[in-house]
Amino acid sequence: MTRDSDERLTAADLGMPEATGSRRMDWAALPREVTARIEQLLGSPVARAISQPGGFSEGLAARVRLGNGKRAFIKAASSLMAPAEADFHRREIAVSERLPREVPAPRLLEAYDDGTWVVLAFEEIPGHLPAQPWQREELHRVLAAVTEMAEILTPSPVDQAILTKPRLGGWRAIAGDAAVRGKVEELSPWAAHHVDRLAALEENASLDGATLLHGDLYPFNIMLTADRVFVIDWPHAWIGPRHCDAVTLMSSASLSDVDPQPIAENHPLTRDLDPVQINEVLALHAGFLLRTAAAAGPDADPHIVAMMTALGLASLRWLRKRL
């Protein structure tokens, strides 16, 4: 690979990787006492459960039909088998309970945490993930929903103490770890030769803001119905500048061979920004994703690593063009 080759990579070279992890739990694997508690919370036995393959959770994700005819979407994780996922679920419960009804997110019906098992029951959304590669009409629908969401969630209805720190940044850590830097150089020689510049961008970045941000806004966390857009999976929410989710989503469009720059120049959340503000978000975003992917050990889910790599390079390519 030449030093400039990473700039020329397109959707045909990378594409959007499979949006499915390799460690999903099946409904049949849930302990009977857990399924009994779910049925008690929902007020009816589960007549049918269909485990869902999409997403990267190590826990359960299943659509269920109850004996009384009602439906729900169930997420569950064990602190013993998937401690990180269980903690994410605990945070998602806290965030989901506080989201205003106007937010385009599934309504949390019930939840419980017995110290080991953490379970969330949401209203079922009879929709589908956005097509990948992106279809422009769907992309613009989603970006319009993100604008609406930013208005509703400013100021944040959720207290900072409940939330996590934003999953952003990593260039200084990359610079200080020869093994990780070497892996990043294989992915993007340009980035490896400009680590100090990228680190300076992220270190000088301002994340001041009052908007509750989703923090993980990619196509696999969006559901579309005939007339609505729903944003799902909120454990990584944080408070910051209202444009951050939009920039994250725009950056993913380059994996569909869509240039995000004209979109950013016309979108209400980004068109009036100082260009440096977008550059900072892209540097922070790419730094987190590429450092995490490059530092992943042999036990890491390869599907997650592939997705983080592709999305990190997408942000980096847009940033490089802007610089």
N, C-alpha and C positions, 0 to 999 in steps of 0.2 A: 504494500500500500504506500503510495507516495504521500508526501506531507499535505498535499492539497486535495487528496481524494475524498476525504470525509465531507468536504463541502459539496461534492457532486453526487453524493448518495441521495437517492430519491425513494419514493414509496416502492418502486419496483425492486430496489435493493434491500430495503428493510421491511416495509409494510407494518401494519399493526399486528403484533404477535397475538397468539391465541389468548383471549381474555378469560382463561380458565386455569385455576391452579390444579395441582396434582394431588392434593391432600384433603379433598372434601370428605366430610362424614356423611354416611347414608342414614336416612331415617331409621332403618332397621337396627342400626348400631346404638341408638339411644337406649339407656337403661329404662326399664319399664317404669320405675318410679318417676323418672323425668317426663315420659310421655303422659303418665297419669296426672302429673301436676299441670302439664299443658292443657289437658282436657278439662281439668277442674277450673283452670283460669278462664278458658274459653266457653265453659258451660255446656259442652257437648263432646261425645267421643269423636275421635278422628276416624272418619270412614275411609279416607284415601290420602296418602301422602306421596308427593312426587319430589324427590331430591333434585336440586337445581345444580347444574354443572358450572355456571358462570361465576366469575369472581375469584379471589385468591385466598379466601378464608380457609383455615384448617378445620373450622367447625362445620356445623350443619347449616344448610340453607334449603328450605323445603316449602313448597306450596301445599296446603292441606285443605281438604274439604271435610266439613264436620257433618255429623249425623243429622243436625238440624238444617242442613243445606247451606249454612254460612261458610265463608272461606277466609283464610288468613295466610300470611307468609311468616314462617318461623325461622329464627336464627338462634343457634345455641352453641356453646363452647364450654369445655371443661378446663378448669384451672390446673388440673393435674396433667392433662394431655396437651393442651394448647394455652399455656398461661398468658402469653401476649394477646392472643385473640380474646380470651375471657376478659382481660383488662380493657381491650377496645370495646367490647360489648357493654361493660359497665359504664364507660364514658359515653357510649352512644345512647344508653338509656337516659343518662342525665341530660344530654343535649336534646334528645327527641322529646322529652317531657316538657321542655321549655320553648320549643319552636312555636311561633304563632301559627294559627290555623291557616293563615294566608300564604305561608311558605309552601312552595310546590314540592312537598316531601310527603311520603306515606305517613299516615297517622299511626302512632304507637297505641295498640289496643291494650296490651298487658305486658308485664315483665316480672321476672323474679330472679333472685340471686340467693342460693342457699350456701354460699361460701365455696362451693366447688363448681356447680353448674350455673351458668348465666344464660337466661333465655329471654328473647324478645319476640313478641307477636305483633306484627304489623297488619294493617289492612292490605289485602292483596291488590296489586295494580295489574289489571288485565292489559298489559302492554308489551313492548319489546325494546331491546337495546337498539340504539341508533345503528344504522347500517355502516359497516366499515369495508372499504373506504367510505369516508363521509359523503353523504349526499348533501349538496349545498342547501337545499330547502330545509332538511333536518338540522343542519348546522346552524342556520340562521334562526330557526325556531328555538333551539337550545340557547343560543346567545341572547335572544330576546328575553327568555326566561331568567337567565343569569342577571340581566339588567334589572328586571322586576324584583328578583330575589335580593339584590344589593340594596334596593330602596327599602324593602320591608325590614331587612336586618341591620339597618343603620338608624339609631345606635343599636348595638348588640343587645338582644333580649336575654342573653346568657352571661352570667358572671364569669370573669376571667379565671377565678379560682377553680372552676369546674373543668376548664379546658386544658389542652396540651399545648406545648410550644410548637410553633410551625415547623414542619419537616422541610427545612430549607438550609442550604449552605453545605460546603464540604471541601472547597478548593484549598484552604490552608491545611486541612488534614491530608488531602491528597498530596500536597507538596512535601509534607513531612513523613510520608510513608513510601519508601522506594518501591515496594512490591505493588501497592495499589496504584502508584503513579505509572508504573510500567504497564499495568493492565489498561489504564485509561489511555496511555499513549497508543496501545494497539487499536483502541476504538477511535481515537481522535488525536493524531499527532499534533494538530494545531493547538488543541487544548493543552496538551502536555508541555508545549513550548510557550504557552501564554498563561501558565498557572498563576504567576504573580499578578498579572493584570486582572484575571478573573477573581482572584482572592481579594484584590483591592475593591472591585465592584461590589462583592458581597459584604465586605467589611464596612463599606461606606453607605450601604443601603439603609434607607429609612423604612421601617415597617410600622410607623405610627399610623393609626387609623381607628375608626370606631365601628367597623362593619364586621358582623359575624360571617366568616368565610368557611366554605365547606372544607377546603384544605386538601382535597383529593379528587378534584373535578376532572375526570376523564370519561371517555365514552362508556366504559363498563360500569360507571356509577350513575347512569342516566337511564330512565325508562320513558318511552313515548307511548301515548295512547293516540286515538284519532284526533283529539283536540287539546291535549295537555302534555306538559313536560314535567316529569317528576325527578328530583334529585335524591338519590338513596345513599345510605351508608355514611353517617356523620361522625364517626369517632375521632377524626382528625381535625375537627373544627377549631378555628382560632380567630382572634380579633386583630384586624389590621386594615390596610388600605383596600378600598372597595374594588379596585381593578384586578386584584391578584388572581381570583378564580377565573376571570375572563381571559387573562393572559395565559394561564395554564391550559385552558381549553383550546385557545387559538393555536398554541404551540403544537398540540396533538394533530392539528389539521394537516401539517406538512407531511405526515405519514400517509395521507391520502392524496398527496401531490397537489395540495391546495396551499397557495402562498398566504401565510397569515398576515403579512404586512398590510396589504390593502384592507383587510378586515379590521385590523387595529386602527388604521387611519380614519375609518368611518364609524367605528362603534362608539356609542355614547360614554362608555366607561374608560376608553383609552384615547380617543381622538384628541383631547385637549391636554394630555399629559406631557410633561417634560420627557423627551425621549429617554433620558437617563433612567427614569423611573421604570420603564419597561425593561431596559437593559439589566437593571439590578434584579428584577424578578426572574428574568431568564437565567442570569448567572446563578442566583440562589437555587433555582429549580433544578438546573442541570447539575450543579455541584452536589446536591443531595442525592439525586438519582444515580449519577455515575459513581460517586463514592460508595454508595450502598451496594450497587451491583458489582463493582470491582472488588470490594472487600468481602463479598459473600463467600462463605465456606462451602465445602463439598456437600453439606447436608441441606443447603438452601434449595428451595423449590425452583427448579430451572425455569419454569414458566414465569414466575415473578421476576427473576433476574433478567430474562429476555425482555419483558415488558418495560422494566425500569431502564434498561439499556436503550431501547428504542425511543422511549419518551425523552430520556436525557439527551440523546443525540439530536432529537428533533428540536428541542429548545436551544441547544448549542448551535445548530446550523442557522436558525433564525437570528440568534445573537451575533454570530460571526458576520452575517450579511449586514446587520444593522451597524456593527462596528466599522 
